Amino acid sequence: MKRNVKLTILSTVIMLAVQVFAVGPAQAEQVSVDAKMIERLENMLNAQQQQINTLQQEIKQLKQSTVEAQTQAREAKAVADEVKTARLDPVEKAVTSGEDKVKLAISGQINRALNIADDGDKTDAYFVDSDASNTKVRFVGTALIDEDLTLGSKLELAFAPNESGEVSQSNDGDSGDFTDQRYAEITLTSKRYGMLYLGKGDTSSNGTAEVDLSGTDLIQYASTADIVGGLFFRQSSNDVLTDITVSGAFKDYDGLSRKNRLRYDTPNFYGFGLSGSVISDRRWDTAVRWGGDGYGVKAAAAAAVAYLHKDDGDYQYDGSFSILHEATGLNVTFSTGTKDTDNQSDPYNLWGKIGWLTSLNGFGNTAFGIDYGHSENIAADDYEGDTFGVAVVQNFDAYATQVYFQFRNFSLDTNDDANVSDINVGTVGARVKF
């Protein structure tokens, strides 16, 4: 529109120049512009000025409309962001402690899985809560005493409908609800002197057979029986269920689990840390742990001795290590455990895994694993068990979620007793943390 105004003014000027020069040079001085021509020119200029004013007003209104549209767009985007945030996090994070000086944190997880298991006679579906990492909620309180000392407390409860270690053919795949007081402890942590635990929680040896950097330990780790531990083996000849469960034939001998105890951990020194705990009935355990990285490799290891104070045996030993090559994601993990027994040959377990931890998509790391385990004398003297499996775990970091798949085979050689059929199981499941 500005261009049209300029063209109109230019054409008027040209027309006047042509009229002036049209009279010729000789008559230029005699040319006089009469009043009508002047009036006509003034009218034309006034009209052009009015058109310019109109155009300027329209441009001003257009700018105002543009500013209003941009403001509305920003407001709409802000509303959309608020809606999106409300959908993703509808609950305001407003957890507070009853004590002003104590910081309270609440967390937990839900871990549900579907097992499709073939025991040699029947193939059934079992909807379970995985014993590899069951559903739970925890409350952790911390209070700073001074620059060196921190007082802590931890309460953790497990809620596992259809616990995978109890679901079996004999209860039609329904073991009922399982609850457990996993932790009820008080801790005192010193940066210089280490950590002291009092109450129910991990003994020093717990976890020492299960060191694992592969990323598949959510479903595939040294305690291979956890996902279907309650299933019974069947006799091959007549399909009758035996009294031997998967968990009764495959164990990793991982310490003393969680107990009411007094435990002390030293500070780490060059990656090494020592730990010891005492439990009721004269039981005790001690462990050494190490972890470090360098030259593109990350590694961790642990070993433990536990005094059981049982009639059939007193001492239990276990250890494990895991190595991860950070550039390629390739990793290896190994675990072993055994127990002294008085009435039969000492039982033991050997287990190893080769894995690959990589990033195949934008959701999070993907972990692959292939493992094999061999056990002897666990279910009974001269009984030998073998298991192998393949597993995949996909992480969804934005949602604190992991989806996993595993196929596993369990075989048991009962020596001179009646042979039993293999158990094959396919598992798909998910763990969501909060």
C-alpha positions as CSV (number, residue, x, y, z in Angstrom):
1,M,0.0,0.0,0.0
2,K,2.9,2.4,0.7
3,R,4.3,1.6,-2.7
4,N,1.0,2.7,-4.4
5,V,1.0,6.1,-2.5
6,K,4.6,6.8,-3.7
7,L,3.7,5.9,-7.3
8,T,0.6,8.3,-7.2
9,I,2.7,11.3,-5.9
10,L,5.5,10.5,-8.5
11,S,2.9,10.5,-11.3
12,T,1.5,13.8,-10.2
13,V,4.9,15.5,-10.2
14,I,5.7,14.1,-13.6
15,M,2.4,15.4,-15.0
16,L,3.1,18.9,-13.7
17,A,6.6,18.9,-15.2
18,V,5.2,17.8,-18.6
19,Q,2.7,20.6,-18.5
20,V,5.3,23.2,-17.7
21,F,7.8,22.1,-20.4
22,A,5.0,21.6,-23.0
23,V,4.6,25.4,-23.4
24,G,8.2,25.5,-24.7
25,P,11.3,27.4,-23.6
26,A,10.3,30.6,-25.3
27,Q,7.0,30.9,-23.5
28,A,8.1,29.7,-20.1
29,E,8.2,33.1,-18.5
30,Q,4.7,33.8,-19.8
31,V,3.2,30.7,-18.3
32,S,1.1,31.5,-15.2
33,V,-0.5,29.0,-13.1
34,D,-4.1,30.1,-12.5
35,A,-6.0,29.7,-9.2
36,K,-7.9,26.7,-10.4
37,M,-4.8,24.7,-11.1
38,I,-3.4,25.5,-7.7
39,E,-6.6,24.5,-6.1
40,R,-6.6,21.3,-8.0
41,L,-3.1,20.5,-7.0
42,E,-3.8,21.3,-3.3
43,N,-6.8,19.0,-3.4
44,M,-4.7,16.2,-4.9
45,L,-2.0,16.6,-2.2
46,N,-4.7,16.7,0.6
47,A,-6.2,13.5,-0.8
48,Q,-2.8,11.8,-0.9
49,Q,-2.0,13.0,2.6
50,Q,-5.4,11.6,3.8
51,Q,-4.5,8.3,2.2
52,I,-1.1,8.2,3.9
53,N,-2.8,8.9,7.2
54,T,-5.2,6.1,6.7
55,L,-2.4,3.7,5.7
56,Q,-0.4,4.7,8.8
57,Q,-3.5,4.0,11.0
58,E,-4.0,0.6,9.4
59,I,-0.3,-0.3,9.9
60,K,-0.6,0.7,13.6
61,Q,-3.6,-1.5,14.1
62,L,-1.9,-4.3,12.3
63,K,1.1,-4.0,14.7
64,Q,-1.3,-4.0,17.7
65,S,-3.0,-7.1,16.3
66,T,0.3,-8.9,15.9
67,V,1.4,-8.1,19.4
68,E,-2.0,-9.4,20.8
69,A,-1.6,-12.6,18.7
70,Q,1.9,-13.2,20.0
71,T,0.7,-12.6,23.6
72,Q,-2.2,-15.0,23.1
73,A,0.2,-17.6,21.7
74,R,2.5,-17.3,24.7
75,E,-0.5,-17.6,27.1
76,A,-1.8,-20.7,25.2
77,K,1.6,-22.3,25.3
78,A,1.9,-21.6,29.1
79,V,-1.5,-23.2,29.6
80,A,-0.6,-26.2,27.5
81,D,2.7,-26.7,29.5
82,E,0.7,-26.5,32.7
83,V,-1.7,-29.2,31.5
84,K,1.1,-31.4,30.3
85,T,2.9,-31.0,33.6
86,A,-0.3,-31.8,35.5
87,R,-0.8,-35.0,33.5
88,L,2.8,-36.2,34.1
89,D,3.0,-35.1,37.7
90,P,-0.5,-34.6,39.1
91,V,0.6,-34.8,42.7
92,E,2.5,-31.9,44.2
93,K,5.8,-33.0,45.9
94,A,5.0,-31.9,49.4
95,V,6.3,-34.6,51.6
96,T,7.3,-33.3,55.0
97,S,8.6,-34.8,58.2
98,G,6.9,-34.6,61.6
99,E,10.2,-33.3,62.9
100,D,11.7,-30.1,61.6
101,K,15.3,-31.3,61.6
102,V,14.6,-34.6,59.8
103,K,14.4,-34.8,56.1
104,L,11.9,-37.5,54.9
105,A,12.1,-39.3,51.5
106,I,9.4,-41.7,50.3
107,S,10.1,-44.0,47.4
108,G,9.3,-47.5,46.2
109,Q,8.4,-49.6,43.2
110,I,5.9,-52.0,41.6
111,N,7.2,-55.0,39.8
112,R,4.8,-57.3,38.0
113,A,5.4,-60.2,35.6
114,L,3.7,-62.8,33.5
115,N,5.3,-66.3,33.5
116,I,4.4,-68.8,30.8
117,A,5.8,-72.1,32.3
118,D,6.0,-75.6,30.9
119,D,6.8,-78.3,33.5
120,G,6.8,-81.2,31.1
121,D,3.1,-82.0,31.4
122,K,1.2,-78.7,31.4
123,T,1.8,-75.2,30.2
124,D,0.2,-72.5,32.4
125,A,0.3,-68.8,32.8
126,Y,1.3,-67.3,36.2
127,F,0.8,-63.6,37.1
128,V,3.3,-62.9,39.8
129,D,5.2,-60.3,41.8
130,S,8.9,-61.0,41.1
131,D,11.0,-62.1,44.0
132,A,14.0,-60.8,42.0
133,S,12.9,-57.3,43.1
134,N,9.5,-57.3,44.6
135,T,6.9,-54.6,45.0
136,K,7.7,-52.3,48.0
137,V,7.6,-48.9,49.6
138,R,10.3,-47.3,51.8
139,F,10.5,-44.3,54.1
140,V,14.0,-42.8,54.8
141,G,14.7,-40.1,57.3
142,T,18.0,-38.3,57.7
143,A,19.2,-35.7,60.1
144,L,22.6,-33.9,60.2
145,I,24.2,-34.0,63.6
146,D,27.3,-32.0,62.5
147,E,29.6,-31.8,59.5
148,D,30.8,-35.4,60.1
149,L,27.8,-37.3,61.5
150,T,24.4,-38.1,60.0
151,L,21.6,-39.9,61.8
152,G,19.4,-42.0,59.5
153,S,16.4,-44.2,59.7
154,K,14.8,-46.6,57.2
155,L,11.5,-48.4,57.1
156,E,10.8,-50.6,54.1
157,L,7.8,-52.9,53.6
158,A,7.2,-55.4,50.8
159,F,3.7,-56.0,49.3
160,A,3.8,-58.9,46.8
161,P,0.4,-60.3,45.7
162,N,1.2,-63.8,44.1
163,E,4.9,-63.9,45.2
164,S,6.8,-65.7,42.4
165,G,8.7,-67.8,45.0
166,E,5.4,-69.3,46.3
167,V,3.2,-69.6,43.2
168,S,3.1,-73.3,42.2
169,Q,1.0,-75.9,40.3
170,S,-0.5,-77.1,43.6
171,N,-2.1,-73.7,44.5
172,D,-3.4,-73.0,41.0
173,G,-1.0,-70.1,40.5
174,D,-2.4,-68.1,43.4
175,S,-0.2,-67.9,46.5
176,G,-2.2,-65.0,48.1
177,D,-0.7,-61.8,49.5
178,F,2.8,-61.6,50.8
179,T,4.0,-58.9,53.2
180,D,7.5,-58.5,54.8
181,Q,9.2,-55.9,57.0
182,R,12.4,-55.7,54.9
183,Y,14.0,-52.9,56.8
184,A,13.4,-51.3,60.2
185,E,16.8,-49.8,61.2
186,I,18.6,-46.8,62.6
187,T,22.0,-45.8,61.1
188,L,24.8,-43.5,62.2
189,T,27.2,-42.4,59.4
190,S,30.6,-40.8,59.8
191,K,32.7,-39.7,56.9
192,R,35.8,-40.5,58.9
193,Y,34.8,-43.6,60.8
194,G,32.3,-45.5,58.7
195,M,28.7,-46.5,59.2
196,L,26.8,-48.3,62.0
197,Y,23.5,-50.1,61.6
198,L,21.0,-51.2,64.3
199,G,17.8,-53.1,63.6
200,K,16.5,-55.2,60.8
201,G,18.3,-54.9,57.4
202,D,21.0,-56.2,55.2
203,T,23.6,-58.4,57.0
204,S,27.2,-57.7,55.9
205,S,27.2,-60.7,53.6
206,N,23.9,-60.0,51.9
207,G,24.4,-59.2,48.2
208,T,28.0,-60.4,48.0
209,A,27.1,-63.3,45.7
210,E,25.1,-60.9,43.4
211,V,27.5,-58.2,42.3
212,D,26.3,-57.3,38.8
213,L,27.1,-54.5,36.3
214,S,25.3,-56.0,33.3
215,G,22.0,-54.1,33.5
216,T,20.0,-57.3,33.3
217,D,20.1,-58.1,37.0
218,L,16.5,-57.0,37.3
219,I,15.5,-60.4,35.9
220,Q,18.7,-62.3,35.2
221,Y,21.2,-62.6,38.1
222,A,22.9,-65.2,40.2
223,S,19.7,-66.2,42.1
224,T,18.3,-67.7,39.0
225,A,15.3,-69.4,40.7
226,D,13.7,-66.3,42.0
227,I,11.2,-65.7,39.1
228,V,9.7,-69.2,39.3
229,G,11.0,-70.5,42.6
230,G,7.8,-72.1,43.8
231,L,7.2,-74.4,40.8
232,F,7.6,-78.2,41.5
233,F,9.5,-80.5,39.2
234,R,7.5,-83.4,37.7
235,Q,8.6,-87.0,37.3
236,S,9.2,-87.9,33.7
237,S,7.6,-91.3,33.8
238,N,4.1,-90.5,35.3
239,D,4.0,-86.6,35.4
240,V,3.5,-86.7,39.2
241,L,4.7,-83.6,41.0
242,T,7.8,-84.2,43.2
243,D,8.5,-82.3,46.4
244,I,11.4,-80.5,44.9
245,T,10.9,-76.9,43.9
246,V,13.1,-74.8,41.6
247,S,14.3,-72.7,44.6
248,G,15.0,-76.0,46.4
249,A,17.4,-77.1,43.7
250,F,19.0,-73.8,42.7
251,K,20.6,-71.4,45.3
252,D,23.4,-68.8,45.0
253,Y,24.2,-69.0,48.8
254,D,24.1,-65.2,49.1
255,G,25.0,-64.6,52.7
256,L,22.4,-64.3,55.5
257,S,19.9,-62.0,53.7
258,R,18.2,-59.4,56.0
259,K,18.2,-60.0,59.8
260,N,17.9,-58.1,63.1
261,R,21.5,-57.3,63.6
262,L,24.3,-54.9,64.6
263,R,26.5,-54.1,61.6
264,Y,29.5,-51.9,61.0
265,D,31.1,-50.8,57.7
266,T,34.5,-49.2,57.4
267,P,35.1,-46.2,55.2
268,N,36.4,-47.2,51.7
269,F,40.1,-47.2,51.2
270,Y,41.3,-47.4,47.5
271,G,37.9,-48.9,46.7
272,F,38.0,-51.5,49.4
273,G,35.6,-51.7,52.3
274,L,35.2,-54.2,55.2
275,S,32.0,-55.0,56.9
276,G,30.9,-57.2,59.8
277,S,27.6,-58.0,61.6
278,V,26.4,-60.0,64.6
279,I,23.0,-61.6,64.8
280,S,21.1,-63.5,67.5
281,D,21.9,-67.1,68.3
282,R,25.6,-66.5,68.0
283,R,25.5,-66.0,64.3
284,W,27.8,-63.6,62.5
285,D,29.2,-62.7,59.1
286,T,31.9,-60.6,57.6
287,A,32.5,-59.3,54.0
288,V,34.9,-57.4,51.9
289,R,33.8,-55.3,48.9
290,W,35.7,-53.5,46.2
291,G,34.7,-51.2,43.3
292,G,36.6,-49.0,40.9
293,D,37.1,-47.9,37.3
294,G,40.0,-47.0,35.0
295,Y,41.4,-47.5,31.6
296,G,37.8,-47.6,30.2
297,V,36.7,-50.5,32.5
298,K,34.4,-50.5,35.5
299,A,34.6,-53.4,37.9
300,A,33.2,-54.5,41.2
301,A,33.6,-57.6,43.5
302,A,32.6,-59.0,46.9
303,A,33.2,-62.0,49.1
304,A,31.8,-63.1,52.4
305,V,32.0,-65.7,55.2
306,A,28.9,-66.4,57.4
307,Y,28.6,-68.5,60.5
308,L,25.2,-70.2,60.4
309,H,25.2,-72.1,63.7
310,K,23.0,-74.9,62.4
311,D,22.9,-78.6,63.1
312,D,23.7,-79.6,59.5
313,G,26.5,-77.1,59.0
314,D,28.2,-74.0,60.4
315,Y,29.9,-72.0,57.6
316,Q,28.8,-70.6,54.3
317,Y,31.1,-68.9,51.7
318,D,30.2,-66.9,48.6
319,G,31.7,-64.3,46.2
320,S,31.1,-62.6,42.9
321,F,32.6,-60.1,40.5
322,S,31.5,-58.2,37.4
323,I,33.5,-56.3,34.8
324,L,32.1,-53.7,32.3
325,H,33.9,-52.3,29.3
326,E,32.3,-48.8,29.2
327,A,33.1,-48.0,25.5
328,T,31.5,-51.2,24.1
329,G,29.1,-52.1,26.9
330,L,30.4,-55.7,26.9
331,N,30.5,-57.2,30.3
332,V,31.1,-60.5,32.2
333,T,29.8,-61.6,35.6
334,F,30.6,-64.6,37.8
335,S,29.2,-65.9,41.1
336,T,29.9,-68.9,43.3
337,G,28.7,-70.1,46.7
338,T,28.9,-73.1,49.0
339,K,28.1,-74.3,52.5
340,D,29.7,-76.8,54.9
341,T,27.3,-79.6,55.7
342,D,27.6,-82.6,58.0
343,N,25.1,-85.1,56.6
344,Q,25.9,-85.0,52.9
345,S,28.4,-83.7,50.3
346,D,28.8,-79.9,50.4
347,P,26.4,-78.2,48.1
348,Y,27.7,-75.5,45.8
349,N,26.6,-73.2,42.9
350,L,28.6,-71.8,39.9
351,W,27.1,-69.2,37.6
352,G,28.3,-66.9,34.9
353,K,26.9,-64.4,32.4
354,I,28.1,-62.6,29.3
355,G,26.2,-59.3,28.6
356,W,26.0,-56.3,26.4
357,L,24.8,-52.9,27.7
358,T,24.1,-50.4,24.9
359,S,22.0,-47.5,23.7
360,L,19.7,-48.5,20.8
361,N,17.1,-45.7,21.1
362,G,16.3,-42.5,22.9
363,F,14.4,-44.1,25.8
364,G,17.3,-45.4,27.8
365,N,19.9,-48.2,27.8
366,T,19.1,-51.6,26.5
367,A,20.8,-54.6,28.2
368,F,21.2,-58.1,26.8
369,G,22.5,-61.2,28.7
370,I,23.2,-64.9,28.2
371,D,23.9,-66.9,31.3
372,Y,24.6,-70.5,32.6
373,G,24.5,-72.0,36.0
374,H,25.5,-75.3,37.5
375,S,24.6,-76.6,41.0
376,E,25.3,-79.8,42.9
377,N,24.0,-81.4,46.1
378,I,21.5,-78.7,46.8
379,A,18.2,-80.6,46.6
380,A,19.8,-83.8,47.8
381,D,23.2,-85.6,47.7
382,D,24.4,-86.2,44.1
383,Y,21.6,-84.1,42.6
384,E,22.9,-81.9,39.8
385,G,21.1,-78.9,38.3
386,D,21.8,-76.9,35.2
387,T,20.1,-73.7,34.0
388,F,20.6,-71.3,31.1
389,G,18.8,-68.2,30.0
390,V,18.6,-65.2,27.7
391,A,17.3,-61.8,28.8
392,V,16.6,-58.3,27.6
393,V,15.9,-55.2,29.7
394,Q,14.8,-51.9,28.2
395,N,15.0,-48.8,30.3
396,F,12.6,-45.9,29.9
397,D,14.4,-43.2,31.9
398,A,11.8,-40.5,31.5
399,Y,9.3,-42.6,33.3
400,A,11.5,-44.5,35.8
401,T,10.4,-47.7,34.1
402,Q,12.1,-50.9,33.0
403,V,10.5,-53.5,30.7
404,Y,12.1,-57.0,30.6
405,F,11.9,-60.4,28.9
406,Q,13.6,-63.7,29.8
407,F,13.5,-67.3,28.6
408,R,15.0,-69.8,31.1
409,N,15.4,-73.6,31.2
410,F,15.9,-75.6,34.5
411,S,17.0,-79.2,34.3
412,L,17.7,-81.5,37.3
413,D,19.6,-84.8,37.3
414,T,18.4,-86.9,40.2
415,N,21.0,-89.6,39.8
416,D,19.5,-93.0,40.6
417,D,16.0,-91.6,41.6
418,A,13.2,-91.1,39.2
419,N,14.1,-88.7,36.4
420,V,12.3,-85.3,36.4
421,S,11.2,-83.2,33.4
422,D,12.8,-79.9,32.6
423,I,11.0,-76.7,33.4
424,N,10.9,-74.0,30.7
425,V,9.6,-70.5,31.4
426,G,9.2,-67.3,29.4
427,T,8.8,-64.1,31.4
428,V,7.7,-60.6,30.4
429,G,7.3,-57.9,33.0
430,A,7.8,-54.3,34.0
431,R,9.1,-52.4,37.1
432,V,8.0,-48.9,37.7
433,K,9.8,-46.8,40.4
434,F,8.4,-43.9,42.3
